Amino acid sequence: MVTKTITVTKEAYDALSREKMDGESFSELALRLANGNGKLRDCFGLWKMTDGELKAFEDVKRSWEDSDRDLVKMHKRLARK
């Protein structure tokens, strides 16, 4: 097997080390990242919501909860008839 030596900054090395899975070599990490064959779990925590996105998400959640409450009330009213 032919090998090549590359030079990376300490910052790049630390970033790659954080991405490396247990038992994975740096060569395997480089191939996984380059091929885009990562797992969904590799993406967890990457998306940081802005305050605006969080508020919008909470608004939608509140709306769903309100709709659920309204449907339960409507169902109870109809069941009484």
mmJSON file of the N, C-alpha and C atoms, coordinates in Angstrom:
{"data_MODEL":{"atom_site":{
"group_PDB":["ATOM","ATOM","ATOM","ATOM","ATOM","ATOM","ATOM","ATOM","ATOM","ATOM","ATOM","ATOM","ATOM","ATOM","ATOM","ATOM","ATOM","ATOM","ATOM","ATOM","ATOM","ATOM","ATOM","ATOM","ATOM","ATOM","ATOM","ATOM","ATOM","ATOM","ATOM","ATOM","ATOM","ATOM","ATOM","ATOM","ATOM","ATOM","ATOM","ATOM","ATOM","ATOM","ATOM","ATOM","ATOM","ATOM","ATOM","ATOM","ATOM","ATOM","ATOM","ATOM","ATOM","ATOM","ATOM","ATOM","ATOM","ATOM","ATOM","ATOM","ATOM","ATOM","ATOM","ATOM","ATOM","ATOM","ATOM","ATOM","ATOM","ATOM","ATOM","ATOM","ATOM","ATOM","ATOM","ATOM","ATOM","ATOM","ATOM","ATOM","ATOM","ATOM","ATOM","ATOM","ATOM","ATOM","ATOM","ATOM","ATOM","ATOM","ATOM","ATOM","ATOM","ATOM","ATOM","ATOM","ATOM","ATOM","ATOM","ATOM","ATOM","ATOM","ATOM","ATOM","ATOM","ATOM","ATOM","ATOM","ATOM","ATOM","ATOM","ATOM","ATOM","ATOM","ATOM","ATOM","ATOM","ATOM","ATOM","ATOM","ATOM","ATOM","ATOM","ATOM","ATOM","ATOM","ATOM","ATOM","ATOM","ATOM","ATOM","ATOM","ATOM","ATOM","ATOM","ATOM","ATOM","ATOM","ATOM","ATOM","ATOM","ATOM","ATOM","ATOM","ATOM","ATOM","ATOM","ATOM","ATOM","ATOM","ATOM","ATOM","ATOM","ATOM","ATOM","ATOM","ATOM","ATOM","ATOM","ATOM","ATOM","ATOM","ATOM","ATOM","ATOM","ATOM","ATOM","ATOM","ATOM","ATOM","ATOM","ATOM","ATOM","ATOM","ATOM","ATOM","ATOM","ATOM","ATOM","ATOM","ATOM","ATOM","ATOM","ATOM","ATOM","ATOM","ATOM","ATOM","ATOM","ATOM","ATOM","ATOM","ATOM","ATOM","ATOM","ATOM","ATOM","ATOM","ATOM","ATOM","ATOM","ATOM","ATOM","ATOM","ATOM","ATOM","ATOM","ATOM","ATOM","ATOM","ATOM","ATOM","ATOM","ATOM","ATOM","ATOM","ATOM","ATOM","ATOM","ATOM","ATOM","ATOM","ATOM","ATOM","ATOM","ATOM","ATOM","ATOM","ATOM","ATOM","ATOM","ATOM","ATOM","ATOM","ATOM","ATOM","ATOM","ATOM","ATOM","ATOM","ATOM","ATOM","ATOM"],
"id":[1,2,3,4,5,6,7,8,9,10,11,12,13,14,15,16,17,18,19,20,21,22,23,24,25,26,27,28,29,30,31,32,33,34,35,36,37,38,39,40,41,42,43,44,45,46,47,48,49,50,51,52,53,54,55,56,57,58,59,60,61,62,63,64,65,66,67,68,69,70,71,72,73,74,75,76,77,78,79,80,81,82,83,84,85,86,87,88,89,90,91,92,93,94,95,96,97,98,99,100,101,102,103,104,105,106,107,108,109,110,111,112,113,114,115,116,117,118,119,120,121,122,123,124,125,126,127,128,129,130,131,132,133,134,135,136,137,138,139,140,141,142,143,144,145,146,147,148,149,150,151,152,153,154,155,156,157,158,159,160,161,162,163,164,165,166,167,168,169,170,171,172,173,174,175,176,177,178,179,180,181,182,183,184,185,186,187,188,189,190,191,192,193,194,195,196,197,198,199,200,201,202,203,204,205,206,207,208,209,210,211,212,213,214,215,216,217,218,219,220,221,222,223,224,225,226,227,228,229,230,231,232,233,234,235,236,237,238,239,240,241,242,243],
"type_symbol":["N","C","C","N","C","C","N","C","C","N","C","C","N","C","C","N","C","C","N","C","C","N","C","C","N","C","C","N","C","C","N","C","C","N","C","C","N","C","C","N","C","C","N","C","C","N","C","C","N","C","C","N","C","C","N","C","C","N","C","C","N","C","C","N","C","C","N","C","C","N","C","C","N","C","C","N","C","C","N","C","C","N","C","C","N","C","C","N","C","C","N","C","C","N","C","C","N","C","C","N","C","C","N","C","C","N","C","C","N","C","C","N","C","C","N","C","C","N","C","C","N","C","C","N","C","C","N","C","C","N","C","C","N","C","C","N","C","C","N","C","C","N","C","C","N","C","C","N","C","C","N","C","C","N","C","C","N","C","C","N","C","C","N","C","C","N","C","C","N","C","C","N","C","C","N","C","C","N","C","C","N","C","C","N","C","C","N","C","C","N","C","C","N","C","C","N","C","C","N","C","C","N","C","C","N","C","C","N","C","C","N","C","C","N","C","C","N","C","C","N","C","C","N","C","C","N","C","C","N","C","C","N","C","C","N","C","C","N","C","C","N","C","C"],
"label_atom_id":["N","CA","C","N","CA","C","N","CA","C","N","CA","C","N","CA","C","N","CA","C","N","CA","C","N","CA","C","N","CA","C","N","CA","C","N","CA","C","N","CA","C","N","CA","C","N","CA","C","N","CA","C","N","CA","C","N","CA","C","N","CA","C","N","CA","C","N","CA","C","N","CA","C","N","CA","C","N","CA","C","N","CA","C","N","CA","C","N","CA","C","N","CA","C","N","CA","C","N","CA","C","N","CA","C","N","CA","C","N","CA","C","N","CA","C","N","CA","C","N","CA","C","N","CA","C","N","CA","C","N","CA","C","N","CA","C","N","CA","C","N","CA","C","N","CA","C","N","CA","C","N","CA","C","N","CA","C","N","CA","C","N","CA","C","N","CA","C","N","CA","C","N","CA","C","N","CA","C","N","CA","C","N","CA","C","N","CA","C","N","CA","C","N","CA","C","N","CA","C","N","CA","C","N","CA","C","N","CA","C","N","CA","C","N","CA","C","N","CA","C","N","CA","C","N","CA","C","N","CA","C","N","CA","C","N","CA","C","N","CA","C","N","CA","C","N","CA","C","N","CA","C","N","CA","C","N","CA","C","N","CA","C","N","CA","C","N","CA","C","N","CA","C","N","CA","C","N","CA","C","N","CA","C"],
"label_alt_id":[null,null,null,null,null,null,null,null,null,null,null,null,null,null,null,null,null,null,null,null,null,null,null,null,null,null,null,null,null,null,null,null,null,null,null,null,null,null,null,null,null,null,null,null,null,null,null,null,null,null,null,null,null,null,null,null,null,null,null,null,null,null,null,null,null,null,null,null,null,null,null,null,null,null,null,null,null,null,null,null,null,null,null,null,null,null,null,null,null,null,null,null,null,null,null,null,null,null,null,null,null,null,null,null,null,null,null,null,null,null,null,null,null,null,null,null,null,null,null,null,null,null,null,null,null,null,null,null,null,null,null,null,null,null,null,null,null,null,null,null,null,null,null,null,null,null,null,null,null,null,null,null,null,null,null,null,null,null,null,null,null,null,null,null,null,null,null,null,null,null,null,null,null,null,null,null,null,null,null,null,null,null,null,null,null,null,null,null,null,null,null,null,null,null,null,null,null,null,null,null,null,null,null,null,null,null,null,null,null,null,null,null,null,null,null,null,null,null,null,null,null,null,null,null,null,null,null,null,null,null,null,null,null,null,null,null,null,null,null,null,null,null,null],
"label_comp_id":["MET","MET","MET","VAL","VAL","VAL","THR","THR","THR","LYS","LYS","LYS","THR","THR","THR","ILE","ILE","ILE","THR","THR","THR","VAL","VAL","VAL","THR","THR","THR","LYS","LYS","LYS","GLU","GLU","GLU","ALA","ALA","ALA","TYR","TYR","TYR","ASP","ASP","ASP","ALA","ALA","ALA","LEU","LEU","LEU","SER","SER","SER","ARG","ARG","ARG","GLU","GLU","GLU","LYS","LYS","LYS","MET","MET","MET","ASP","ASP","ASP","GLY","GLY","GLY","GLU","GLU","GLU","SER","SER","SER","PHE","PHE","PHE","SER","SER","SER","GLU","GLU","GLU","LEU","LEU","LEU","ALA","ALA","ALA","LEU","LEU","LEU","ARG","ARG","ARG","LEU","LEU","LEU","ALA","ALA","ALA","ASN","ASN","ASN","GLY","GLY","GLY","ASN","ASN","ASN","GLY","GLY","GLY","LYS","LYS","LYS","LEU","LEU","LEU","ARG","ARG","ARG","ASP","ASP","ASP","CYS","CYS","CYS","PHE","PHE","PHE","GLY","GLY","GLY","LEU","LEU","LEU","TRP","TRP","TRP","LYS","LYS","LYS","MET","MET","MET","THR","THR","THR","ASP","ASP","ASP","GLY","GLY","GLY","GLU","GLU","GLU","LEU","LEU","LEU","LYS","LYS","LYS","ALA","ALA","ALA","PHE","PHE","PHE","GLU","GLU","GLU","ASP","ASP","ASP","VAL","VAL","VAL","LYS","LYS","LYS","ARG","ARG","ARG","SER","SER","SER","TRP","TRP","TRP","GLU","GLU","GLU","ASP","ASP","ASP","SER","SER","SER","ASP","ASP","ASP","ARG","ARG","ARG","ASP","ASP","ASP","LEU","LEU","LEU","VAL","VAL","VAL","LYS","LYS","LYS","MET","MET","MET","HIS","HIS","HIS","LYS","LYS","LYS","ARG","ARG","ARG","LEU","LEU","LEU","ALA","ALA","ALA","ARG","ARG","ARG","LYS","LYS","LYS"],
"label_asym_id":["A","A","A","A","A","A","A","A","A","A","A","A","A","A","A","A","A","A","A","A","A","A","A","A","A","A","A","A","A","A","A","A","A","A","A","A","A","A","A","A","A","A","A","A","A","A","A","A","A","A","A","A","A","A","A","A","A","A","A","A","A","A","A","A","A","A","A","A","A","A","A","A","A","A","A","A","A","A","A","A","A","A","A","A","A","A","A","A","A","A","A","A","A","A","A","A","A","A","A","A","A","A","A","A","A","A","A","A","A","A","A","A","A","A","A","A","A","A","A","A","A","A","A","A","A","A","A","A","A","A","A","A","A","A","A","A","A","A","A","A","A","A","A","A","A","A","A","A","A","A","A","A","A","A","A","A","A","A","A","A","A","A","A","A","A","A","A","A","A","A","A","A","A","A","A","A","A","A","A","A","A","A","A","A","A","A","A","A","A","A","A","A","A","A","A","A","A","A","A","A","A","A","A","A","A","A","A","A","A","A","A","A","A","A","A","A","A","A","A","A","A","A","A","A","A","A","A","A","A","A","A","A","A","A","A","A","A","A","A","A","A","A","A"],
"label_entity_id":["1","1","1","1","1","1","1","1","1","1","1","1","1","1","1","1","1","1","1","1","1","1","1","1","1","1","1","1","1","1","1","1","1","1","1","1","1","1","1","1","1","1","1","1","1","1","1","1","1","1","1","1","1","1","1","1","1","1","1","1","1","1","1","1","1","1","1","1","1","1","1","1","1","1","1","1","1","1","1","1","1","1","1","1","1","1","1","1","1","1","1","1","1","1","1","1","1","1","1","1","1","1","1","1","1","1","1","1","1","1","1","1","1","1","1","1","1","1","1","1","1","1","1","1","1","1","1","1","1","1","1","1","1","1","1","1","1","1","1","1","1","1","1","1","1","1","1","1","1","1","1","1","1","1","1","1","1","1","1","1","1","1","1","1","1","1","1","1","1","1","1","1","1","1","1","1","1","1","1","1","1","1","1","1","1","1","1","1","1","1","1","1","1","1","1","1","1","1","1","1","1","1","1","1","1","1","1","1","1","1","1","1","1","1","1","1","1","1","1","1","1","1","1","1","1","1","1","1","1","1","1","1","1","1","1","1","1","1","1","1","1","1","1"],
"label_seq_id":[1,1,1,2,2,2,3,3,3,4,4,4,5,5,5,6,6,6,7,7,7,8,8,8,9,9,9,10,10,10,11,11,11,12,12,12,13,13,13,14,14,14,15,15,15,16,16,16,17,17,17,18,18,18,19,19,19,20,20,20,21,21,21,22,22,22,23,23,23,24,24,24,25,25,25,26,26,26,27,27,27,28,28,28,29,29,29,30,30,30,31,31,31,32,32,32,33,33,33,34,34,34,35,35,35,36,36,36,37,37,37,38,38,38,39,39,39,40,40,40,41,41,41,42,42,42,43,43,43,44,44,44,45,45,45,46,46,46,47,47,47,48,48,48,49,49,49,50,50,50,51,51,51,52,52,52,53,53,53,54,54,54,55,55,55,56,56,56,57,57,57,58,58,58,59,59,59,60,60,60,61,61,61,62,62,62,63,63,63,64,64,64,65,65,65,66,66,66,67,67,67,68,68,68,69,69,69,70,70,70,71,71,71,72,72,72,73,73,73,74,74,74,75,75,75,76,76,76,77,77,77,78,78,78,79,79,79,80,80,80,81,81,81],
"pdbx_PDB_ins_code":[null,null,null,null,null,null,null,null,null,null,null,null,null,null,null,null,null,null,null,null,null,null,null,null,null,null,null,null,null,null,null,null,null,null,null,null,null,null,null,null,null,null,null,null,null,null,null,null,null,null,null,null,null,null,null,null,null,null,null,null,null,null,null,null,null,null,null,null,null,null,null,null,null,null,null,null,null,null,null,null,null,null,null,null,null,null,null,null,null,null,null,null,null,null,null,null,null,null,null,null,null,null,null,null,null,null,null,null,null,null,null,null,null,null,null,null,null,null,null,null,null,null,null,null,null,null,null,null,null,null,null,null,null,null,null,null,null,null,null,null,null,null,null,null,null,null,null,null,null,null,null,null,null,null,null,null,null,null,null,null,null,null,null,null,null,null,null,null,null,null,null,null,null,null,null,null,null,null,null,null,null,null,null,null,null,null,null,null,null,null,null,null,null,null,null,null,null,null,null,null,null,null,null,null,null,null,null,null,null,null,null,null,null,null,null,null,null,null,null,null,null,null,null,null,null,null,null,null,null,null,null,null,null,null,null,null,null,null,null,null,null,null,null],
"Cartn_x":[0.854,0.0,0.895,0.617,1.359,0.77,1.627,1.154,1.741,1.062,1.5,1.452,2.341,2.34,1.793,0.866,0.326,0.574,0.595,0.777,-0.512,-0.991,-2.174,-1.849,-2.597,-2.395,-2.897,-2.499,-2.971,-4.491,-5.028,-6.476,-7.182,-6.639,-7.232,-7.116,-5.973,-5.77,-6.784,-6.96,-7.917,-9.337,-9.691,-11.034,-11.239,-10.245,-10.339,-10.398,-9.638,-9.646,-11.025,-11.716,-13.066,-14.054,-13.809,-14.699,-14.432,-13.26,-12.84,-13.64,-14.167,-14.909,-13.923,-14.387,-13.546,-13.057,-11.773,-11.198,-10.976,-11.351,-11.211,-9.847,-9.169,-7.885,-8.142,-7.105,-7.263,-7.505,-6.932,-7.187,-8.648,-9.208,-10.621,-11.508,-11.132,-11.885,-11.874,-10.701,-10.575,-11.45,-11.447,-12.275,-13.757,-14.142,-15.555,-16.029,-15.23,-15.622,-15.623,-14.63,-14.522,-15.62,-16.038,-17.054,-18.47,-18.604,-19.942,-20.741,-20.062,-20.74,-20.937,-21.107,-21.328,-22.695,-22.89,-24.161,-24.965,-26.267,-27.131,-26.674,-26.259,-25.823,-24.629,-23.859,-22.723,-23.186,-24.443,-24.979,-25.62,-25.888,-26.556,-25.757,-26.44,-25.801,-25.125,-25.094,-24.415,-25.229,-26.555,-27.406,-27.71,-27.257,-27.537,-28.627,-29.789,-30.907,-30.611,-31.016,-30.948,-32.107,-32.079,-33.178,-34.493,-34.439,-35.638,-36.192,-35.313,-35.751,-36.357,-35.732,-36.253,-37.639,-37.816,-39.126,-40.169,-39.804,-40.731,-41.099,-40.136,-40.381,-41.332,-41.081,-41.942,-43.354,-43.463,-44.783,-45.565,-44.895,-45.547,-45.971,-45.072,-45.388,-46.604,-46.638,-47.764,-49.057,-48.963,-50.126,-50.657,-49.764,-50.184,-50.863,-50.284,-50.877,-52.267,-52.405,-53.713,-54.716,-54.28,-55.157,-55.581,-54.637,-54.974,-56.018,-55.827,-56.773,-58.159,-58.197,-59.468,-60.163,-59.404,-59.986,-60.563,-59.866,-60.373,-61.681,-61.729,-62.966,-64.106,-63.822,-64.833,-65.333,-64.419,-64.791,-65.714,-65.379,-66.204,-67.603,-67.673,-68.976,-69.811,-69.196,-69.916,-70.335,-69.521,-69.852,-71.064,-71.294,-72.446,-73.755,-73.706,-74.933,-75.541],
"Cartn_y":[-1.181,0.0,1.237,2.137,3.393,4.375,5.104,6.118,7.46,8.513,9.89,10.6,11.51,12.312,13.685,14.166,15.511,16.328,17.616,18.521,19.305,19.324,20.1,20.938,21.999,22.835,22.077,22.512,21.924,22.03,23.174,23.386,22.355,22.109,21.128,19.722,19.407,18.09,17.869,18.884,18.769,18.577,19.324,19.195,17.795,17.273,15.917,14.872,15.084,14.148,14.063,15.198,15.194,14.435,14.409,13.721,12.225,11.821,10.427,9.542,8.434,7.473,6.531,5.9,4.935,3.863,3.611,2.569,2.968,4.179,4.638,5.292,4.952,5.589,6.939,7.775,9.048,8.842,7.79,7.485,7.126,6.302,5.931,7.157,8.014,9.258,10.121,10.285,11.121,10.569,9.259,8.648,8.808,8.621,8.771,10.192,11.167,12.558,12.937,12.459,12.795,12.134,10.937,10.195,10.557,11.301,11.669,10.485,9.459,8.253,8.256,9.429,9.514,8.993,8.798,8.34,9.548,9.382,10.452,10.952,10.025,10.423,11.375,11.355,12.268,13.716,13.917,15.262,15.831,14.968,15.443,16.562,17.635,18.749,19.749,19.496,20.42,21.672,21.521,22.659,23.407,24.625,25.474,26.447,26.355,27.233,28.663,29.594,30.989,31.257,32.389,32.749,32.824,33.353,33.467,32.102,31.168,29.817,29.11,29.286,28.675,29.216,30.524,31.127,30.587,30.495,29.971,28.52,27.728,26.34,26.268,27.105,27.118,27.586,28.542,29.014,27.888,27.141,26.022,24.965,24.659,23.669,24.116,25.369,25.908,25.815,26.118,26.037,24.606,23.624,22.219,21.843,22.289,21.978,22.604,23.838,24.5,23.741,23.313,22.559,21.241,20.562,19.311,19.55,20.592,20.924,21.213,21.981,22.308,21.057,20.148,18.91,18.046,17.992,17.218,17.823,19.15,19.82,19.533,19.63,19.399,17.957,17.02,15.61,15.382,15.981,15.824,16.394,17.562,18.166,17.28,16.749,15.883,14.562,14.085,12.824,12.986,14.177,14.436,14.455,14.74,14.885,13.577],
"Cartn_z":[0.0,0.0,0.0,-0.934,-1.026,-0.025,0.663,1.606,1.228,1.623,1.408,2.749,2.965,4.178,3.833,4.651,4.441,5.705,5.539,6.667,6.864,8.097,8.441,9.67,9.844,11.029,12.264,13.433,14.692,14.77,14.34,14.354,13.468,12.275,11.364,11.946,12.53,13.151,14.274,15.121,16.23,15.715,14.655,14.07,13.503,12.81,12.257,13.369,14.412,15.539,16.173,16.244,16.817,15.933,14.634,13.692,13.62,14.021,13.907,14.853,14.337,15.151,15.837,16.913,17.615,16.648,16.68,15.836,14.387,14.027,12.639,12.456,11.37,11.066,10.399,10.358,9.669,8.172,7.6,6.186,5.972,6.867,6.76,6.956,7.902,8.126,6.872,6.27,5.07,3.946,3.763,2.712,3.019,4.284,4.661,4.397,4.805,4.606,3.124,2.383,0.961,0.134,0.523,-0.229,0.188,1.245,1.701,2.202,2.67,3.139,4.65,5.211,6.643,7.022,8.273,8.814,9.272,9.364,9.831,11.199,12.054,13.399,13.35,12.259,12.127,12.023,11.669,11.481,12.736,13.739,14.945,15.589,15.905,16.592,15.678,14.373,13.462,13.19,13.162,12.838,14.113,14.187,15.334,14.924,15.589,15.268,15.703,14.868,15.255,16.213,16.89,17.787,17.016,15.796,14.968,14.586,14.226,13.873,15.083,16.235,17.446,17.776,17.65,17.916,16.941,15.656,14.65,14.972,15.37,15.737,16.936,17.936,19.122,18.773,17.852,17.413,16.735,15.868,15.178,16.201,17.132,18.166,18.981,19.362,20.13,19.315,18.038,17.153,17.079,16.966,16.94,18.247,19.355,20.654,20.774,20.311,20.33,19.462,18.285,17.385,18.025,18.66,19.342,20.431,21.212,22.277,21.7,20.611,19.962,19.428,18.85,18.326,19.443,20.579,21.717,22.204,22.319,22.755,21.779,20.492,19.47,19.539,19.712,19.802,21.007,22.135,23.338,23.128,22.464,22.189,21.286,20.253,19.314,19.979,20.896,21.572,22.477,22.986,23.865,23.093,21.806,20.995,20.635],
"occupancy":[1.0,1.0,1.0,1.0,1.0,1.0,1.0,1.0,1.0,1.0,1.0,1.0,1.0,1.0,1.0,1.0,1.0,1.0,1.0,1.0,1.0,1.0,1.0,1.0,1.0,1.0,1.0,1.0,1.0,1.0,1.0,1.0,1.0,1.0,1.0,1.0,1.0,1.0,1.0,1.0,1.0,1.0,1.0,1.0,1.0,1.0,1.0,1.0,1.0,1.0,1.0,1.0,1.0,1.0,1.0,1.0,1.0,1.0,1.0,1.0,1.0,1.0,1.0,1.0,1.0,1.0,1.0,1.0,1.0,1.0,1.0,1.0,1.0,1.0,1.0,1.0,1.0,1.0,1.0,1.0,1.0,1.0,1.0,1.0,1.0,1.0,1.0,1.0,1.0,1.0,1.0,1.0,1.0,1.0,1.0,1.0,1.0,1.0,1.0,1.0,1.0,1.0,1.0,1.0,1.0,1.0,1.0,1.0,1.0,1.0,1.0,1.0,1.0,1.0,1.0,1.0,1.0,1.0,1.0,1.0,1.0,1.0,1.0,1.0,1.0,1.0,1.0,1.0,1.0,1.0,1.0,1.0,1.0,1.0,1.0,1.0,1.0,1.0,1.0,1.0,1.0,1.0,1.0,1.0,1.0,1.0,1.0,1.0,1.0,1.0,1.0,1.0,1.0,1.0,1.0,1.0,1.0,1.0,1.0,1.0,1.0,1.0,1.0,1.0,1.0,1.0,1.0,1.0,1.0,1.0,1.0,1.0,1.0,1.0,1.0,1.0,1.0,1.0,1.0,1.0,1.0,1.0,1.0,1.0,1.0,1.0,1.0,1.0,1.0,1.0,1.0,1.0,1.0,1.0,1.0,1.0,1.0,1.0,1.0,1.0,1.0,1.0,1.0,1.0,1.0,1.0,1.0,1.0,1.0,1.0,1.0,1.0,1.0,1.0,1.0,1.0,1.0,1.0,1.0,1.0,1.0,1.0,1.0,1.0,1.0,1.0,1.0,1.0,1.0,1.0,1.0,1.0,1.0,1.0,1.0,1.0,1.0,1.0,1.0,1.0,1.0,1.0,1.0],
"B_iso_or_equiv":[0.0,0.0,0.0,0.0,0.0,0.0,0.0,0.0,0.0,0.0,0.0,0.0,0.0,0.0,0.0,0.0,0.0,0.0,0.0,0.0,0.0,0.0,0.0,0.0,0.0,0.0,0.0,0.0,0.0,0.0,0.0,0.0,0.0,0.0,0.0,0.0,0.0,0.0,0.0,0.0,0.0,0.0,0.0,0.0,0.0,0.0,0.0,0.0,0.0,0.0,0.0,0.0,0.0,0.0,0.0,0.0,0.0,0.0,0.0,0.0,0.0,0.0,0.0,0.0,0.0,0.0,0.0,0.0,0.0,0.0,0.0,0.0,0.0,0.0,0.0,0.0,0.0,0.0,0.0,0.0,0.0,0.0,0.0,0.0,0.0,0.0,0.0,0.0,0.0,0.0,0.0,0.0,0.0,0.0,0.0,0.0,0.0,0.0,0.0,0.0,0.0,0.0,0.0,0.0,0.0,0.0,0.0,0.0,0.0,0.0,0.0,0.0,0.0,0.0,0.0,0.0,0.0,0.0,0.0,0.0,0.0,0.0,0.0,0.0,0.0,0.0,0.0,0.0,0.0,0.0,0.0,0.0,0.0,0.0,0.0,0.0,0.0,0.0,0.0,0.0,0.0,0.0,0.0,0.0,0.0,0.0,0.0,0.0,0.0,0.0,0.0,0.0,0.0,0.0,0.0,0.0,0.0,0.0,0.0,0.0,0.0,0.0,0.0,0.0,0.0,0.0,0.0,0.0,0.0,0.0,0.0,0.0,0.0,0.0,0.0,0.0,0.0,0.0,0.0,0.0,0.0,0.0,0.0,0.0,0.0,0.0,0.0,0.0,0.0,0.0,0.0,0.0,0.0,0.0,0.0,0.0,0.0,0.0,0.0,0.0,0.0,0.0,0.0,0.0,0.0,0.0,0.0,0.0,0.0,0.0,0.0,0.0,0.0,0.0,0.0,0.0,0.0,0.0,0.0,0.0,0.0,0.0,0.0,0.0,0.0,0.0,0.0,0.0,0.0,0.0,0.0,0.0,0.0,0.0,0.0,0.0,0.0,0.0,0.0,0.0,0.0,0.0,0.0],
"pdbx_formal_charge":[null,null,null,null,null,null,null,null,null,null,null,null,null,null,null,null,null,null,null,null,null,null,null,null,null,null,null,null,null,null,null,null,null,null,null,null,null,null,null,null,null,null,null,null,null,null,null,null,null,null,null,null,null,null,null,null,null,null,null,null,null,null,null,null,null,null,null,null,null,null,null,null,null,null,null,null,null,null,null,null,null,null,null,null,null,null,null,null,null,null,null,null,null,null,null,null,null,null,null,null,null,null,null,null,null,null,null,null,null,null,null,null,null,null,null,null,null,null,null,null,null,null,null,null,null,null,null,null,null,null,null,null,null,null,null,null,null,null,null,null,null,null,null,null,null,null,null,null,null,null,null,null,null,null,null,null,null,null,null,null,null,null,null,null,null,null,null,null,null,null,null,null,null,null,null,null,null,null,null,null,null,null,null,null,null,null,null,null,null,null,null,null,null,null,null,null,null,null,null,null,null,null,null,null,null,null,null,null,null,null,null,null,null,null,null,null,null,null,null,null,null,null,null,null,null,null,null,null,null,null,null,null,null,null,null,null,null,null,null,null,null,null,null],
"auth_seq_id":[1,1,1,2,2,2,3,3,3,4,4,4,5,5,5,6,6,6,7,7,7,8,8,8,9,9,9,10,10,10,11,11,11,12,12,12,13,13,13,14,14,14,15,15,15,16,16,16,17,17,17,18,18,18,19,19,19,20,20,20,21,21,21,22,22,22,23,23,23,24,24,24,25,25,25,26,26,26,27,27,27,28,28,28,29,29,29,30,30,30,31,31,31,32,32,32,33,33,33,34,34,34,35,35,35,36,36,36,37,37,37,38,38,38,39,39,39,40,40,40,41,41,41,42,42,42,43,43,43,44,44,44,45,45,45,46,46,46,47,47,47,48,48,48,49,49,49,50,50,50,51,51,51,52,52,52,53,53,53,54,54,54,55,55,55,56,56,56,57,57,57,58,58,58,59,59,59,60,60,60,61,61,61,62,62,62,63,63,63,64,64,64,65,65,65,66,66,66,67,67,67,68,68,68,69,69,69,70,70,70,71,71,71,72,72,72,73,73,73,74,74,74,75,75,75,76,76,76,77,77,77,78,78,78,79,79,79,80,80,80,81,81,81],
"auth_comp_id":["MET","MET","MET","VAL","VAL","VAL","THR","THR","THR","LYS","LYS","LYS","THR","THR","THR","ILE","ILE","ILE","THR","THR","THR","VAL","VAL","VAL","THR","THR","THR","LYS","LYS","LYS","GLU","GLU","GLU","ALA","ALA","ALA","TYR","TYR","TYR","ASP","ASP","ASP","ALA","ALA","ALA","LEU","LEU","LEU","SER","SER","SER","ARG","ARG","ARG","GLU","GLU","GLU","LYS","LYS","LYS","MET","MET","MET","ASP","ASP","ASP","GLY","GLY","GLY","GLU","GLU","GLU","SER","SER","SER","PHE","PHE","PHE","SER","SER","SER","GLU","GLU","GLU","LEU","LEU","LEU","ALA","ALA","ALA","LEU","LEU","LEU","ARG","ARG","ARG","LEU","LEU","LEU","ALA","ALA","ALA","ASN","ASN","ASN","GLY","GLY","GLY","ASN","ASN","ASN","GLY","GLY","GLY","LYS","LYS","LYS","LEU","LEU","LEU","ARG","ARG","ARG","ASP","ASP","ASP","CYS","CYS","CYS","PHE","PHE","PHE","GLY","GLY","GLY","LEU","LEU","LEU","TRP","TRP","TRP","LYS","LYS","LYS","MET","MET","MET","THR","THR","THR","ASP","ASP","ASP","GLY","GLY","GLY","GLU","GLU","GLU","LEU","LEU","LEU","LYS","LYS","LYS","ALA","ALA","ALA","PHE","PHE","PHE","GLU","GLU","GLU","ASP","ASP","ASP","VAL","VAL","VAL","LYS","LYS","LYS","ARG","ARG","ARG","SER","SER","SER","TRP","TRP","TRP","GLU","GLU","GLU","ASP","ASP","ASP","SER","SER","SER","ASP","ASP","ASP","ARG","ARG","ARG","ASP","ASP","ASP","LEU","LEU","LEU","VAL","VAL","VAL","LYS","LYS","LYS","MET","MET","MET","HIS","HIS","HIS","LYS","LYS","LYS","ARG","ARG","ARG","LEU","LEU","LEU","ALA","ALA","ALA","ARG","ARG","ARG","LYS","LYS","LYS"],
"auth_asym_id":["A","A","A","A","A","A","A","A","A","A","A","A","A","A","A","A","A","A","A","A","A","A","A","A","A","A","A","A","A","A","A","A","A","A","A","A","A","A","A","A","A","A","A","A","A","A","A","A","A","A","A","A","A","A","A","A","A","A","A","A","A","A","A","A","A","A","A","A","A","A","A","A","A","A","A","A","A","A","A","A","A","A","A","A","A","A","A","A","A","A","A","A","A","A","A","A","A","A","A","A","A","A","A","A","A","A","A","A","A","A","A","A","A","A","A","A","A","A","A","A","A","A","A","A","A","A","A","A","A","A","A","A","A","A","A","A","A","A","A","A","A","A","A","A","A","A","A","A","A","A","A","A","A","A","A","A","A","A","A","A","A","A","A","A","A","A","A","A","A","A","A","A","A","A","A","A","A","A","A","A","A","A","A","A","A","A","A","A","A","A","A","A","A","A","A","A","A","A","A","A","A","A","A","A","A","A","A","A","A","A","A","A","A","A","A","A","A","A","A","A","A","A","A","A","A","A","A","A","A","A","A","A","A","A","A","A","A","A","A","A","A","A","A"],
"auth_atom_id":["N","CA","C","N","CA","C","N","CA","C","N","CA","C","N","CA","C","N","CA","C","N","CA","C","N","CA","C","N","CA","C","N","CA","C","N","CA","C","N","CA","C","N","CA","C","N","CA","C","N","CA","C","N","CA","C","N","CA","C","N","CA","C","N","CA","C","N","CA","C","N","CA","C","N","CA","C","N","CA","C","N","CA","C","N","CA","C","N","CA","C","N","CA","C","N","CA","C","N","CA","C","N","CA","C","N","CA","C","N","CA","C","N","CA","C","N","CA","C","N","CA","C","N","CA","C","N","CA","C","N","CA","C","N","CA","C","N","CA","C","N","CA","C","N","CA","C","N","CA","C","N","CA","C","N","CA","C","N","CA","C","N","CA","C","N","CA","C","N","CA","C","N","CA","C","N","CA","C","N","CA","C","N","CA","C","N","CA","C","N","CA","C","N","CA","C","N","CA","C","N","CA","C","N","CA","C","N","CA","C","N","CA","C","N","CA","C","N","CA","C","N","CA","C","N","CA","C","N","CA","C","N","CA","C","N","CA","C","N","CA","C","N","CA","C","N","CA","C","N","CA","C","N","CA","C","N","CA","C","N","CA","C","N","CA","C","N","CA","C","N","CA","C","N","CA","C","N","CA","C","N","CA","C"],
"pdbx_PDB_model_num":[1,1,1,1,1,1,1,1,1,1,1,1,1,1,1,1,1,1,1,1,1,1,1,1,1,1,1,1,1,1,1,1,1,1,1,1,1,1,1,1,1,1,1,1,1,1,1,1,1,1,1,1,1,1,1,1,1,1,1,1,1,1,1,1,1,1,1,1,1,1,1,1,1,1,1,1,1,1,1,1,1,1,1,1,1,1,1,1,1,1,1,1,1,1,1,1,1,1,1,1,1,1,1,1,1,1,1,1,1,1,1,1,1,1,1,1,1,1,1,1,1,1,1,1,1,1,1,1,1,1,1,1,1,1,1,1,1,1,1,1,1,1,1,1,1,1,1,1,1,1,1,1,1,1,1,1,1,1,1,1,1,1,1,1,1,1,1,1,1,1,1,1,1,1,1,1,1,1,1,1,1,1,1,1,1,1,1,1,1,1,1,1,1,1,1,1,1,1,1,1,1,1,1,1,1,1,1,1,1,1,1,1,1,1,1,1,1,1,1,1,1,1,1,1,1,1,1,1,1,1,1,1,1,1,1,1,1,1,1,1,1,1,1]
}}}
